[in-house]
């Protein structure tokens, strides 16, 4: 009987942990994201061995032309490999050899059409060419494990 109660308590505890947050936190998150819509980007150029890990998957798969990328997806290039990611709104992100990039944020605010693009360069090099940020308040950010930059001009390179 004691073992059954311990298992029951552990099950309830793990269930609440798996939920991720309490109802108050969920309501705040839902209210914050209600005005945002997911945006995608797509792979428009590939050379060599390029792999993608979806946010909802535990494994890596071969990247393909026209493959759409969403927030929290990862892209990895091998030696002498390259990839180009194009945004819905225009602009590109070029990923150099031996690089690992995480699509950290890729959203557009429904009401204001402000764009929020953030990429995290874990290793390697990237170059970004973006369309002018027509809406004041739109953000295009590139992060590394040690720094973050907001791109205000049309081109930037990171290594």
Secondary structure as the mmCIF struct_conf table of DSSP 4:
data_model
#
loop_
_struct_conf.conf_type_id
_struct_conf.id
_struct_conf.beg_label_comp_id
_struct_conf.beg_label_asym_id
_struct_conf.beg_label_seq_id
_struct_conf.end_label_comp_id
_struct_conf.end_label_asym_id
_struct_conf.end_label_seq_id
HELX_RH_AL_P HELX_RH_AL_P1 UNK A 2 UNK A 19
BEND BEND1 UNK A 21 UNK A 21
HELX_RH_AL_P HELX_RH_AL_P2 UNK A 23 UNK A 33
TURN_TY1_P TURN_TY1_P1 UNK A 34 UNK A 35
STRN STRN1 UNK A 36 UNK A 38
STRN STRN2 UNK A 41 UNK A 47
BEND BEND2 UNK A 48 UNK A 48
STRN STRN3 UNK A 50 UNK A 53
TURN_TY1_P TURN_TY1_P2 UNK A 55 UNK A 56
BEND BEND3 UNK A 58 UNK A 59
STRN STRN4 UNK A 60 UNK A 62
TURN_TY1_P TURN_TY1_P3 UNK A 65 UNK A 66
STRN STRN5 UNK A 68 UNK A 69
TURN_TY1_P TURN_TY1_P4 UNK A 71 UNK A 72
STRN STRN6 UNK A 74 UNK A 77
TURN_TY1_P TURN_TY1_P5 UNK A 79 UNK A 80
STRN STRN7 UNK A 82 UNK A 87
TURN_TY1_P TURN_TY1_P6 UNK A 88 UNK A 89
BEND BEND4 UNK A 90 UNK A 90
STRN STRN8 UNK A 92 UNK A 95
TURN_TY1_P TURN_TY1_P7 UNK A 97 UNK A 98
STRN STRN9 UNK A 100 UNK A 109
TURN_TY1_P TURN_TY1_P8 UNK A 110 UNK A 112
STRN STRN10 UNK A 115 UNK A 123
BEND BEND5 UNK A 124 UNK A 124
STRN STRN11 UNK A 126 UNK A 129
BEND BEND6 UNK A 135 UNK A 135
TURN_TY1_P TURN_TY1_P9 UNK A 136 UNK A 137
STRN STRN12 UNK A 139 UNK A 144
BEND BEND7 UNK A 145 UNK A 146
STRN STRN13 UNK A 148 UNK A 150
BEND BEND8 UNK A 153 UNK A 154
STRN STRN14 UNK A 155 UNK A 158
#
